[in-house]
Amino acid sequence: MTVCLFEGQGAQRTGMGAKLLDKYQDYVKQANDILGYSLRELILENKDNRLNETLYEQPALYVVECLSYLDYLDKNNNIKPDYVAGHSVGEYAALFAAGVFDFVTGLRLVAHRSKLMADVKHGGMLAIVGLHKDEIESVLDRDGLKNITLASFNTDNEIILSGDEKNLRTAQAIFEPQARLCIKLKVGGPFHSQFMKPVAELFKGYLEDFTLNDPTIPVMSNVTGFPYAGGGDIAKENLVQQIYKPVYWHDVIMYLLIQGENTFHEVEPGGILSNLVRKIIVGTGVDLHIE
C-alpha cells in the first residue's frame, strides 16, 4: 500500500520545487494569474522573507506539492497511491490528488484561506516535545491557561499549542523545564484553535460557490483522523472545521499503519512528515518504507 504525504506550514524553503516550476510551466502561469504575482520569483528569490508569511506561504506550498504529485504520477506510470494525507494546508494538495477539485479551484480556496488566516493577529503556536496529552492538559488546567488549545497531535508526545501571545509566553516558561523541547513556531496566528472560528465562518460562506467532488482515492482527514466520508457538503464542512479544530496527525498515521504494509512517499518540499512517521512507528514493530 502506498501513501502520499503533503506537508503544511513550516515546510517551505527558498528554492523548493525549482525543477517542477520549469517542468509544469502551464500550471505556474495559471497560479500567477490567480495570485497576481510571480510564484517563481517568490519561491526562488524570497524577497523580504515573504515565503514565511501565511499569505504567501500557503499558496506556494499548495502549488509545489500539487506539481510534485503530478511528477510522482509521471514517474510511476500514472499509478495513483492507495491513500493521500496532508498536514493542515497540505490536505488541500491531497484533495487535489484525489480529484475532489482541480488545480485552479484548490488554489483559489487556499489563497482565500491564507488571506483570512493572515488577518488574524496577536496569537501564535508553541511546540512541546517529550510530554503527553494528559500531562500538558493537567499543567494548563492547574495554571488556569484556559485560552490555550492543543492544536496539533503530531505524535503521542509531540504536541502543538495555540493561543494568544500572553498565555503562550506564560506556557513556554512553565513547560521549558519539563519538556525535551519547547519552542515558539514561526507562524502568524493561533491556528487550529477557537480563535479561528470567525475565520472558519467566513471561509464557509466562500465555499458555498464551489462544487467539491467525491474523492477518487481515500483522503485522510485532519479533523477526524479517518478518511473523508465523501465530497460535496461533507468535504466542505471538513475544510471549515479544519481551520479551528486540532490536527490529529498521529491518528491519521496510526490508521494507515493498521491498513497493512505501507510505503510512504512525501512530496516536495519533504522531510518533516517522514520524520513524524518514523517517530510514530517506534516501538510498534511495523516495518515500512519511506521514500
Beta strands, then each sheet from edge to edge (+ up, - down):
strand 1: 2-6
strand 2: 83-86
strand 3: 123-129
strand 4: 148-155
strand 5: 158-164
strand 6: 181-184
strand 7: 219-220
strand 8: 263-266
strand 9: 289-290
sheet 1: 7+ 2+ 1+ 8+ 9+
sheet 2: 4+ 5- 3+ 6-
end
